[in-house]
Amino acid sequence: MVKYARCNALLSLALDASGEGCRYMSKADTEDGVVEDMSKHLVSMHQVDANELVANIRATTKTTRK
Ligand SMILES: [Zn+2]
């Protein structure tokens, strides 16, 4: 089982480094891991305050089988 969240579920207009819609997907074994990884991505790639998005990250985190 893997937890994952998509950047574009959080920031629908986010663009990646090449100006395309951001398709970054954060995966981890735990929801906390997803929050941590996605927070780093949001700060470094999109310069947003990840603390304000933690609840949204958790709300959009899904679970899948490997
Ligand atoms: Zn992104």
N, CA, C, O and the ligand as a Tripos MOL2 file, in Angstrom:
@<TRIPOS>MOLECULE
protein
  265   263    67     0     0
PROTEIN
NO_CHARGES

@<TRIPOS>ATOM
      1 N           0.8500   -1.1950    0.0000 N.3       1 MET1
      2 CA          0.0000    0.0000    0.0000 C.3       1 MET1
      3 C           0.8840    1.2420    0.0000 C.2       1 MET1
      4 O           1.8960    1.3000    0.6990 O.2       1 MET1
      5 N           0.4990    2.2040   -0.7690 N.am      2 VAL2
      6 CA          1.2550    3.4490   -0.8700 C.3       2 VAL2
      7 C           0.2810    4.6070   -0.7350 C.2       2 VAL2
      8 O          -0.8310    4.5700   -1.2610 O.2       2 VAL2
      9 N           0.7130    5.6150   -0.0340 N.am      3 LYS3
     10 CA         -0.0670    6.8580    0.0410 C.3       3 LYS3
     11 C           0.4620    7.8000   -1.0220 C.2       3 LYS3
     12 O           1.6680    7.8610   -1.2610 O.2       3 LYS3
     13 N          -0.4250    8.5240   -1.6510 N.am      4 TYR4
     14 CA          0.0590    9.4640   -2.6560 C.3       4 TYR4
     15 C          -0.8740   10.6670   -2.7520 C.2       4 TYR4
     16 O          -2.0500   10.5980   -2.3970 O.2       4 TYR4
     17 N          -0.3200   11.7550   -3.2350 N.am      5 ALA5
     18 CA         -1.0880   12.9760   -3.4870 C.3       5 ALA5
     19 C          -0.5050   13.6480   -4.7160 C.2       5 ALA5
     20 O           0.6920   13.5450   -4.9850 O.2       5 ALA5
     21 N          -1.3480   14.3280   -5.4500 N.am      6 ARG6
     22 CA         -0.9120   15.0160   -6.6600 C.3       6 ARG6
     23 C          -0.8550   16.5210   -6.4240 C.2       6 ARG6
     24 O          -1.7390   17.1200   -5.8120 O.2       6 ARG6
     25 N           0.2120   17.0950   -6.9320 N.am      7 CYS7
     26 CA          0.3680   18.5450   -6.7920 C.3       7 CYS7
     27 C          -0.8100   19.2830   -7.4280 C.2       7 CYS7
     28 O          -1.3250   20.2400   -6.8490 O.2       7 CYS7
     29 N          -1.2360   18.8500   -8.5990 N.am      8 ASN8
     30 CA         -2.2890   19.6160   -9.2830 C.3       8 ASN8
     31 C          -3.6560   19.4510   -8.6440 C.2       8 ASN8
     32 O          -4.6070   20.1230   -9.0410 O.2       8 ASN8
     33 N          -3.7700   18.5680   -7.6600 N.am      9 ALA9
     34 CA         -4.9990   18.5210   -6.8730 C.3       9 ALA9
     35 C          -5.0010   19.6190   -5.8110 C.2       9 ALA9
     36 O          -6.0470   19.9860   -5.2770 O.2       9 ALA9
     37 N          -3.8130   20.1300   -5.5200 N.am     10 LEU10
     38 CA         -3.6700   21.1740   -4.5090 C.3      10 LEU10
     39 C          -3.5910   22.5470   -5.1500 C.2      10 LEU10
     40 O          -4.2260   23.4960   -4.6910 O.2      10 LEU10
     41 N          -2.8160   22.6430   -6.2010 N.am     11 LEU11
     42 CA         -2.5880   23.9040   -6.9060 C.3      11 LEU11
     43 C          -2.9540   23.6720   -8.3590 C.2      11 LEU11
     44 O          -2.1140   23.2530   -9.1540 O.2      11 LEU11
     45 N          -4.1960   23.9400   -8.7080 N.am     12 SER12
     46 CA         -4.6640   23.5470  -10.0370 C.3      12 SER12
     47 C          -3.9520   24.3070  -11.1440 C.2      12 SER12
     48 O          -3.8870   23.8270  -12.2750 O.2      12 SER12
     49 N          -3.4240   25.4670  -10.8430 N.am     13 LEU13
     50 CA         -2.7620   26.2570  -11.8850 C.3      13 LEU13
     51 C          -1.2420   26.2000  -11.7780 C.2      13 LEU13
     52 O          -0.5360   26.9440  -12.4600 O.2      13 LEU13
     53 N          -0.7500   25.3270  -10.9350 N.am     14 ALA14
     54 CA          0.6930   25.2620  -10.7390 C.3      14 ALA14
     55 C           1.4020   24.8170  -12.0130 C.2      14 ALA14
     56 O           0.9360   23.9300  -12.7290 O.2      14 ALA14
     57 N           2.5270   25.4460  -12.2740 N.am     15 LEU15
     58 CA          3.3400   25.0840  -13.4310 C.3      15 LEU15
     59 C           4.6550   24.4940  -12.9550 C.2      15 LEU15
     60 O           5.1770   24.8680  -11.9050 O.2      15 LEU15
     61 N           5.1780   23.5730  -13.7370 N.am     16 ASP16
     62 CA          6.4700   23.0120  -13.3700 C.3      16 ASP16
     63 C           7.5880   23.8490  -13.9890 C.2      16 ASP16
     64 O           7.3350   24.9150  -14.5520 O.2      16 ASP16
     65 N           8.8000   23.3690  -13.8840 N.am     17 ALA17
     66 CA          9.9630   24.1550  -14.3060 C.3      17 ALA17
     67 C           9.9240   24.4950  -15.7880 C.2      17 ALA17
     68 O          10.5090   25.4960  -16.2010 O.2      17 ALA17
     69 N           9.2450   23.6810  -16.6010 N.am     18 SER18
     70 CA          9.2080   23.9500  -18.0390 C.3      18 SER18
     71 C           7.9170   24.6450  -18.4570 C.2      18 SER18
     72 O           7.6250   24.7370  -19.6490 O.2      18 SER18
     73 N           7.1460   25.1310  -17.4970 N.am     19 GLY19
     74 CA          5.9570   25.9120  -17.8230 C.3      19 GLY19
     75 C           4.7280   25.0740  -18.1370 C.2      19 GLY19
     76 O           3.7180   25.6010  -18.6040 O.2      19 GLY19
     77 N           4.8060   23.7880  -17.8860 N.am     20 GLU20
     78 CA          3.6610   22.9100  -18.1070 C.3      20 GLU20
     79 C           2.9290   22.7200  -16.7810 C.2      20 GLU20
     80 O           3.4760   22.9970  -15.7140 O.2      20 GLU20
     81 N           1.7030   22.2510  -16.8620 N.am     21 GLY21
     82 CA          0.9710   21.9610  -15.6370 C.3      21 GLY21
     83 C           1.7550   20.9740  -14.7960 C.2      21 GLY21
     84 O           2.2440   19.9640  -15.3030 O.2      21 GLY21
     85 N           1.8740   21.2630  -13.5190 N.am     22 CYS22
     86 CA          2.7150   20.4280  -12.6650 C.3      22 CYS22
     87 C           2.0720   19.0670  -12.4510 C.2      22 CYS22
     88 O           0.9230   18.9730  -12.0170 O.2      22 CYS22
     89 N           2.8130   18.0230  -12.7550 N.am     23 ARG23
     90 CA          2.3140   16.6610  -12.5840 C.3      23 ARG23
     91 C           2.9970   15.9410  -11.4440 C.2      23 ARG23
     92 O           2.9500   14.7150  -11.3480 O.2      23 ARG23
     93 N           3.6220   16.7000  -10.5940 N.am     24 TYR24
     94 CA          4.3490   16.0600   -9.5050 C.3      24 TYR24
     95 C           3.4070   15.2160   -8.6490 C.2      24 TYR24
     96 O           2.3170   15.6550   -8.2820 O.2      24 TYR24
     97 N           3.8440   14.0110   -8.3420 N.am     25 MET25
     98 CA          3.0940   13.1440   -7.4510 C.3      25 MET25
     99 C           3.9960   12.7470   -6.2980 C.2      25 MET25
    100 O           5.1130   12.2690   -6.4960 O.2      25 MET25
    101 N           3.5000   12.9500   -5.1120 N.am     26 SER26
    102 CA          4.2580   12.6050   -3.9220 C.3      26 SER26
    103 C           3.7850   11.2510   -3.4140 C.2      26 SER26
    104 O           2.5860   11.0210   -3.2570 O.2      26 SER26
    105 N           4.7320   10.3630   -3.1610 N.am     27 LYS27
    106 CA          4.3860    9.0360   -2.6600 C.3      27 LYS27
    107 C           5.1760    8.7440   -1.4030 C.2      27 LYS27
    108 O           6.3380    9.1300   -1.2800 O.2      27 LYS27
    109 N           4.5380    8.0600   -0.4740 N.am     28 ALA28
    110 CA          5.2210    7.6420    0.7390 C.3      28 ALA28
    111 C           4.4340    6.5050    1.3840 C.2      28 ALA28
    112 O           3.3070    6.2020    0.9930 O.2      28 ALA28
    113 N           5.0520    5.8990    2.3640 N.am     29 ASP29
    114 CA          4.3840    4.7910    3.0550 C.3      29 ASP29
    115 C           3.3060    5.2800    4.0160 C.2      29 ASP29
    116 O           2.3810    4.5430    4.3570 O.2      29 ASP29
    117 N           3.4370    6.5140    4.4420 N.am     30 THR30
    118 CA          2.4830    7.0540    5.4110 C.3      30 THR30
    119 C           1.9720    8.4090    4.9380 C.2      30 THR30
    120 O           2.6020    9.0730    4.1160 O.2      30 THR30
    121 N           0.8220    8.8060    5.4710 N.am     31 GLU31
    122 CA          0.2840   10.1140    5.1280 C.3      31 GLU31
    123 C           1.2360   11.2220    5.5710 C.2      31 GLU31
    124 O           1.4180   12.2120    4.8630 O.2      31 GLU31
    125 N           1.8370   11.0510    6.7390 N.am     32 ASP32
    126 CA          2.7990   12.0530    7.1950 C.3      32 ASP32
    127 C           3.9570   12.1860    6.2250 C.2      32 ASP32
    128 O           4.4620   13.2840    5.9920 O.2      32 ASP32
    129 N           4.3750   11.0650    5.6620 N.am     33 GLY33
    130 CA          5.4540   11.0930    4.6890 C.3      33 GLY33
    131 C           5.0640   11.8640    3.4470 C.2      33 GLY33
    132 O           5.8690   12.6140    2.8930 O.2      33 GLY33
    133 N           3.8260   11.6800    3.0080 N.am     34 VAL34
    134 CA          3.3400   12.4210    1.8460 C.3      34 VAL34
    135 C           3.3000   13.9150    2.1600 C.2      34 VAL34
    136 O           3.7230   14.7400    1.3500 O.2      34 VAL34
    137 N           2.7960   14.2480    3.3210 N.am     35 VAL35
    138 CA          2.7190   15.6610    3.7160 C.3      35 VAL35
    139 C           4.1110   16.2790    3.7220 C.2      35 VAL35
    140 O           4.3070   17.3920    3.2350 O.2      35 VAL35
    141 N           5.0680   15.5540    4.2720 N.am     36 GLU36
    142 CA          6.4280   16.0860    4.3560 C.3      36 GLU36
    143 C           7.0300   16.2730    2.9660 C.2      36 GLU36
    144 O           7.6010   17.3190    2.6590 O.2      36 GLU36
    145 N           6.8920   15.2430    2.1330 N.am     37 ASP37
    146 CA          7.4760   15.3200    0.7930 C.3      37 ASP37
    147 C           6.7860   16.3890   -0.0490 C.2      37 ASP37
    148 O           7.4430   17.1720   -0.7350 O.2      37 ASP37
    149 N           5.4690   16.4140    0.0090 N.am     38 MET38
    150 CA          4.7440   17.4030   -0.7920 C.3      38 MET38
    151 C           5.0110   18.8100   -0.2980 C.2      38 MET38
    152 O           5.0780   19.7430   -1.0980 O.2      38 MET38
    153 N           5.1640   18.9770    0.9990 N.am     39 SER39
    154 CA          5.4680   20.3020    1.5380 C.3      39 SER39
    155 C           6.7800   20.8220    0.9720 C.2      39 SER39
    156 O           6.8860   21.9890    0.5930 O.2      39 SER39
    157 N           7.7790   19.9470    0.9170 N.am     40 LYS40
    158 CA          9.0710   20.3540    0.3540 C.3      40 LYS40
    159 C           8.9120   20.7570   -1.1040 C.2      40 LYS40
    160 O           9.4750   21.7590   -1.5460 O.2      40 LYS40
    161 N           8.1350   19.9620   -1.8540 N.am     41 HIS41
    162 CA          7.9100   20.2730   -3.2600 C.3      41 HIS41
    163 C           7.2090   21.6240   -3.4110 C.2      41 HIS41
    164 O           7.6150   22.4450   -4.2340 O.2      41 HIS41
    165 N           6.1740   21.8540   -2.6310 N.am     42 LEU42
    166 CA          5.4000   23.0990   -2.7510 C.3      42 LEU42
    167 C           6.2600   24.3170   -2.4650 C.2      42 LEU42
    168 O           6.1460   25.3430   -3.1360 O.2      42 LEU42
    169 N           7.1250   24.1940   -1.4620 N.am     43 VAL43
    170 CA          7.9770   25.3180   -1.0960 C.3      43 VAL43
    171 C           9.0450   25.5390   -2.1600 C.2      43 VAL43
    172 O           9.2550   26.6670   -2.6070 O.2      43 VAL43
    173 N           9.7240   24.4600   -2.5680 N.am     44 SER44
    174 CA         10.8670   24.6340   -3.4510 C.3      44 SER44
    175 C          10.4410   24.9210   -4.8870 C.2      44 SER44
    176 O          11.0960   25.7020   -5.5770 O.2      44 SER44
    177 N           9.3660   24.3090   -5.3460 N.am     45 MET45
    178 CA          8.9700   24.4890   -6.7460 C.3      45 MET45
    179 C           8.0000   25.6410   -6.9360 C.2      45 MET45
    180 O           8.0670   26.3470   -7.9420 O.2      45 MET45
    181 N           7.1030   25.8380   -5.9870 N.am     46 HIS46
    182 CA          6.0350   26.8170   -6.1980 C.3      46 HIS46
    183 C           6.0860   27.9930   -5.2350 C.2      46 HIS46
    184 O           5.2620   28.9030   -5.3170 O.2      46 HIS46
    185 N           7.0490   27.9770   -4.3250 N.am     47 GLN47
    186 CA          7.2070   29.0840   -3.3850 C.3      47 GLN47
    187 C           5.8990   29.4270   -2.6810 C.2      47 GLN47
    188 O           5.5610   30.6010   -2.5310 O.2      47 GLN47
    189 N           5.1730   28.4180   -2.2560 N.am     48 VAL48
    190 CA          3.9610   28.6760   -1.4720 C.3      48 VAL48
    191 C           4.2030   28.2330   -0.0290 C.2      48 VAL48
    192 O           5.1070   27.4500    0.2640 O.2      48 VAL48
    193 N           3.3700   28.7580    0.8520 N.am     49 ASP49
    194 CA          3.4870   28.4020    2.2610 C.3      49 ASP49
    195 C           2.8000   27.0550    2.4910 C.2      49 ASP49
    196 O           1.5740   26.9730    2.5620 O.2      49 ASP49
    197 N           3.6030   26.0160    2.6050 N.am     50 ALA50
    198 CA          3.0570   24.6720    2.7220 C.3      50 ALA50
    199 C           2.2530   24.4940    3.9950 C.2      50 ALA50
    200 O           1.3520   23.6560    4.0440 O.2      50 ALA50
    201 N           2.5620   25.2640    5.0190 N.am     51 ASN51
    202 CA          1.8300   25.1100    6.2790 C.3      51 ASN51
    203 C           0.3370   25.3620    6.0930 C.2      51 ASN51
    204 O          -0.4940   24.7540    6.7670 O.2      51 ASN51
    205 N           0.0070   26.2640    5.1710 N.am     52 GLU52
    206 CA         -1.3980   26.5730    4.9330 C.3      52 GLU52
    207 C          -2.0980   25.4690    4.1480 C.2      52 GLU52
    208 O          -3.3270   25.4220    4.0900 O.2      52 GLU52
    209 N          -1.3140   24.5870    3.5480 N.am     53 LEU53
    210 CA         -1.8840   23.5610    2.6750 C.3      53 LEU53
    211 C          -1.8660   22.1650    3.2850 C.2      53 LEU53
    212 O          -2.2910   21.2010    2.6480 O.2      53 LEU53
    213 N          -1.3810   22.0560    4.5060 N.am     54 VAL54
    214 CA         -1.2680   20.7250    5.1120 C.3      54 VAL54
    215 C          -2.6240   20.0220    5.1540 C.2      54 VAL54
    216 O          -2.7210   18.8380    4.8310 O.2      54 VAL54
    217 N          -3.6680   20.7470    5.5500 N.am     55 ALA55
    218 CA         -4.9960   20.1270    5.6250 C.3      55 ALA55
    219 C          -5.4520   19.6810    4.2430 C.2      55 ALA55
    220 O          -6.0770   18.6300    4.0950 O.2      55 ALA55
    221 N          -5.1330   20.4870    3.2310 N.am     56 ASN56
    222 CA         -5.5010   20.1130    1.8610 C.3      56 ASN56
    223 C          -4.7090   18.9050    1.3830 C.2      56 ASN56
    224 O          -5.2460   18.0300    0.7030 O.2      56 ASN56
    225 N          -3.4390   18.8620    1.7400 N.am     57 ILE57
    226 CA         -2.6300   17.7040    1.3500 C.3      57 ILE57
    227 C          -3.2470   16.4450    1.9430 C.2      57 ILE57
    228 O          -3.4200   15.4420    1.2490 O.2      57 ILE57
    229 N          -3.5760   16.5020    3.2220 N.am     58 ARG58
    230 CA         -4.1730   15.3230    3.8620 C.3      58 ARG58
    231 C          -5.5060   14.9560    3.2050 C.2      58 ARG58
    232 O          -5.8160   13.7760    3.0350 O.2      58 ARG58
    233 N          -6.2870   15.9690    2.8390 N.am     59 ALA59
    234 CA         -7.6040   15.7130    2.2500 C.3      59 ALA59
    235 C          -7.4960   15.0750    0.8750 C.2      59 ALA59
    236 O          -8.3830   14.3260    0.4680 O.2      59 ALA59
    237 N          -6.4000   15.3700    0.1470 N.am     60 THR60
    238 CA         -6.2690   14.8340   -1.2070 C.3      60 THR60
    239 C          -5.3560   13.6140   -1.2580 C.2      60 THR60
    240 O          -5.1490   13.0450   -2.3290 O.2      60 THR60
    241 N          -4.8100   13.2080   -0.1210 N.am     61 THR61
    242 CA         -3.9550   12.0230   -0.0960 C.3      61 THR61
    243 C          -4.8100   10.7690   -0.2250 C.2      61 THR61
    244 O          -5.7900   10.5830    0.4950 O.2      61 THR61
    245 N          -4.4180    9.9280   -1.1470 N.am     62 LYS62
    246 CA         -5.1480    8.6880   -1.3990 C.3      62 LYS62
    247 C          -4.2330    7.5020   -1.1210 C.2      62 LYS62
    248 O          -3.0150    7.6450   -1.0080 O.2      62 LYS62
    249 N          -4.8350    6.3570   -1.0180 N.am     63 THR63
    250 CA         -4.0760    5.1410   -0.7730 C.3      63 THR63
    251 C          -4.2500    4.1970   -1.9560 C.2      63 THR63
    252 O          -5.3510    4.0310   -2.4810 O.2      63 THR63
    253 N          -3.1610    3.5940   -2.3600 N.am     64 THR64
    254 CA         -3.2370    2.6340   -3.4490 C.3      64 THR64
    255 C          -2.3960    1.4190   -3.1360 C.2      64 THR64
    256 O          -1.5680    1.4370   -2.2250 O.2      64 THR64
    257 N          -2.6090    0.3870   -3.8810 N.am     65 ARG65
    258 CA         -1.7690   -0.8060   -3.7530 C.3      65 ARG65
    259 C          -0.6010   -0.6710   -4.6960 C.2      65 ARG65
    260 O          -0.7170   -0.0330   -5.7430 O.2      65 ARG65
    261 N           0.5040   -1.2500   -4.3500 N.am     66 LYS66
    262 CA          1.6760   -1.2100   -5.1960 C.3      66 LYS66
    263 C           1.4490   -2.0160   -6.4640 C.2      66 LYS66
    264 O           2.3400   -2.0990   -7.3110 O.2      66 LYS66
    265 ZN          3.9840   21.0400   -8.1920 Zn       67 ZN67
@<TRIPOS>BOND
     1     1     2 1
     2     2     3 1
     3     3     4 2
     4     3     5 am
     5     5     6 1
     6     6     7 1
     7     7     8 2
     8     7     9 am
     9     9    10 1
    10    10    11 1
    11    11    12 2
    12    11    13 am
    13    13    14 1
    14    14    15 1
    15    15    16 2
    16    15    17 am
    17    17    18 1
    18    18    19 1
    19    19    20 2
    20    19    21 am
    21    21    22 1
    22    22    23 1
    23    23    24 2
    24    23    25 am
    25    25    26 1
    26    26    27 1
    27    27    28 2
    28    27    29 am
    29    29    30 1
    30    30    31 1
    31    31    32 2
    32    31    33 am
    33    33    34 1
    34    34    35 1
    35    35    36 2
    36    35    37 am
    37    37    38 1
    38    38    39 1
    39    39    40 2
    40    39    41 am
    41    41    42 1
    42    42    43 1
    43    43    44 2
    44    43    45 am
    45    45    46 1
    46    46    47 1
    47    47    48 2
    48    47    49 am
    49    49    50 1
    50    50    51 1
    51    51    52 2
    52    51    53 am
    53    53    54 1
    54    54    55 1
    55    55    56 2
    56    55    57 am
    57    57    58 1
    58    58    59 1
    59    59    60 2
    60    59    61 am
    61    61    62 1
    62    62    63 1
    63    63    64 2
    64    63    65 am
    65    65    66 1
    66    66    67 1
    67    67    68 2
    68    67    69 am
    69    69    70 1
    70    70    71 1
    71    71    72 2
    72    71    73 am
    73    73    74 1
    74    74    75 1
    75    75    76 2
    76    75    77 am
    77    77    78 1
    78    78    79 1
    79    79    80 2
    80    79    81 am
    81    81    82 1
    82    82    83 1
    83    83    84 2
    84    83    85 am
    85    85    86 1
    86    86    87 1
    87    87    88 2
    88    87    89 am
    89    89    90 1
    90    90    91 1
    91    91    92 2
    92    91    93 am
    93    93    94 1
    94    94    95 1
    95    95    96 2
    96    95    97 am
    97    97    98 1
    98    98    99 1
    99    99   100 2
   100    99   101 am
   101   101   102 1
   102   102   103 1
   103   103   104 2
   104   103   105 am
   105   105   106 1
   106   106   107 1
   107   107   108 2
   108   107   109 am
   109   109   110 1
   110   110   111 1
   111   111   112 2
   112   111   113 am
   113   113   114 1
   114   114   115 1
   115   115   116 2
   116   115   117 am
   117   117   118 1
   118   118   119 1
   119   119   120 2
   120   119   121 am
   121   121   122 1
   122   122   123 1
   123   123   124 2
   124   123   125 am
   125   125   126 1
   126   126   127 1
   127   127   128 2
   128   127   129 am
   129   129   130 1
   130   130   131 1
   131   131   132 2
   132   131   133 am
   133   133   134 1
   134   134   135 1
   135   135   136 2
   136   135   137 am
   137   137   138 1
   138   138   139 1
   139   139   140 2
   140   139   141 am
   141   141   142 1
   142   142   143 1
   143   143   144 2
   144   143   145 am
   145   145   146 1
   146   146   147 1
   147   147   148 2
   148   147   149 am
   149   149   150 1
   150   150   151 1
   151   151   152 2
   152   151   153 am
   153   153   154 1
   154   154   155 1
   155   155   156 2
   156   155   157 am
   157   157   158 1
   158   158   159 1
   159   159   160 2
   160   159   161 am
   161   161   162 1
   162   162   163 1
   163   163   164 2
   164   163   165 am
   165   165   166 1
   166   166   167 1
   167   167   168 2
   168   167   169 am
   169   169   170 1
   170   170   171 1
   171   171   172 2
   172   171   173 am
   173   173   174 1
   174   174   175 1
   175   175   176 2
   176   175   177 am
   177   177   178 1
   178   178   179 1
   179   179   180 2
   180   179   181 am
   181   181   182 1
   182   182   183 1
   183   183   184 2
   184   183   185 am
   185   185   186 1
   186   186   187 1
   187   187   188 2
   188   187   189 am
   189   189   190 1
   190   190   191 1
   191   191   192 2
   192   191   193 am
   193   193   194 1
   194   194   195 1
   195   195   196 2
   196   195   197 am
   197   197   198 1
   198   198   199 1
   199   199   200 2
   200   199   201 am
   201   201   202 1
   202   202   203 1
   203   203   204 2
   204   203   205 am
   205   205   206 1
   206   206   207 1
   207   207   208 2
   208   207   209 am
   209   209   210 1
   210   210   211 1
   211   211   212 2
   212   211   213 am
   213   213   214 1
   214   214   215 1
   215   215   216 2
   216   215   217 am
   217   217   218 1
   218   218   219 1
   219   219   220 2
   220   219   221 am
   221   221   222 1
   222   222   223 1
   223   223   224 2
   224   223   225 am
   225   225   226 1
   226   226   227 1
   227   227   228 2
   228   227   229 am
   229   229   230 1
   230   230   231 1
   231   231   232 2
   232   231   233 am
   233   233   234 1
   234   234   235 1
   235   235   236 2
   236   235   237 am
   237   237   238 1
   238   238   239 1
   239   239   240 2
   240   239   241 am
   241   241   242 1
   242   242   243 1
   243   243   244 2
   244   243   245 am
   245   245   246 1
   246   246   247 1
   247   247   248 2
   248   247   249 am
   249   249   250 1
   250   250   251 1
   251   251   252 2
   252   251   253 am
   253   253   254 1
   254   254   255 1
   255   255   256 2
   256   255   257 am
   257   257   258 1
   258   258   259 1
   259   259   260 2
   260   259   261 am
   261   261   262 1
   262   262   263 1
   263   263   264 2
@<TRIPOS>SUBSTRUCTURE
     1 MET1         2 RESIDUE 1 A MET
     2 VAL2         6 RESIDUE 1 A VAL
     3 LYS3        10 RESIDUE 1 A LYS
     4 TYR4        14 RESIDUE 1 A TYR
     5 ALA5        18 RESIDUE 1 A ALA
     6 ARG6        22 RESIDUE 1 A ARG
     7 CYS7        26 RESIDUE 1 A CYS
     8 ASN8        30 RESIDUE 1 A ASN
     9 ALA9        34 RESIDUE 1 A ALA
    10 LEU10       38 RESIDUE 1 A LEU
    11 LEU11       42 RESIDUE 1 A LEU
    12 SER12       46 RESIDUE 1 A SER
    13 LEU13       50 RESIDUE 1 A LEU
    14 ALA14       54 RESIDUE 1 A ALA
    15 LEU15       58 RESIDUE 1 A LEU
    16 ASP16       62 RESIDUE 1 A ASP
    17 ALA17       66 RESIDUE 1 A ALA
    18 SER18       70 RESIDUE 1 A SER
    19 GLY19       74 RESIDUE 1 A GLY
    20 GLU20       78 RESIDUE 1 A GLU
    21 GLY21       82 RESIDUE 1 A GLY
    22 CYS22       86 RESIDUE 1 A CYS
    23 ARG23       90 RESIDUE 1 A ARG
    24 TYR24       94 RESIDUE 1 A TYR
    25 MET25       98 RESIDUE 1 A MET
    26 SER26      102 RESIDUE 1 A SER
    27 LYS27      106 RESIDUE 1 A LYS
    28 ALA28      110 RESIDUE 1 A ALA
    29 ASP29      114 RESIDUE 1 A ASP
    30 THR30      118 RESIDUE 1 A THR
    31 GLU31      122 RESIDUE 1 A GLU
    32 ASP32      126 RESIDUE 1 A ASP
    33 GLY33      130 RESIDUE 1 A GLY
    34 VAL34      134 RESIDUE 1 A VAL
    35 VAL35      138 RESIDUE 1 A VAL
    36 GLU36      142 RESIDUE 1 A GLU
    37 ASP37      146 RESIDUE 1 A ASP
    38 MET38      150 RESIDUE 1 A MET
    39 SER39      154 RESIDUE 1 A SER
    40 LYS40      158 RESIDUE 1 A LYS
    41 HIS41      162 RESIDUE 1 A HIS
    42 LEU42      166 RESIDUE 1 A LEU
    43 VAL43      170 RESIDUE 1 A VAL
    44 SER44      174 RESIDUE 1 A SER
    45 MET45      178 RESIDUE 1 A MET
    46 HIS46      182 RESIDUE 1 A HIS
    47 GLN47      186 RESIDUE 1 A GLN
    48 VAL48      190 RESIDUE 1 A VAL
    49 ASP49      194 RESIDUE 1 A ASP
    50 ALA50      198 RESIDUE 1 A ALA
    51 ASN51      202 RESIDUE 1 A ASN
    52 GLU52      206 RESIDUE 1 A GLU
    53 LEU53      210 RESIDUE 1 A LEU
    54 VAL54      214 RESIDUE 1 A VAL
    55 ALA55      218 RESIDUE 1 A ALA
    56 ASN56      222 RESIDUE 1 A ASN
    57 ILE57      226 RESIDUE 1 A ILE
    58 ARG58      230 RESIDUE 1 A ARG
    59 ALA59      234 RESIDUE 1 A ALA
    60 THR60      238 RESIDUE 1 A THR
    61 THR61      242 RESIDUE 1 A THR
    62 LYS62      246 RESIDUE 1 A LYS
    63 THR63      250 RESIDUE 1 A THR
    64 THR64      254 RESIDUE 1 A THR
    65 ARG65      258 RESIDUE 1 A ARG
    66 LYS66      262 RESIDUE 1 A LYS
    67 ZN67       265 GROUP 0 **** ****
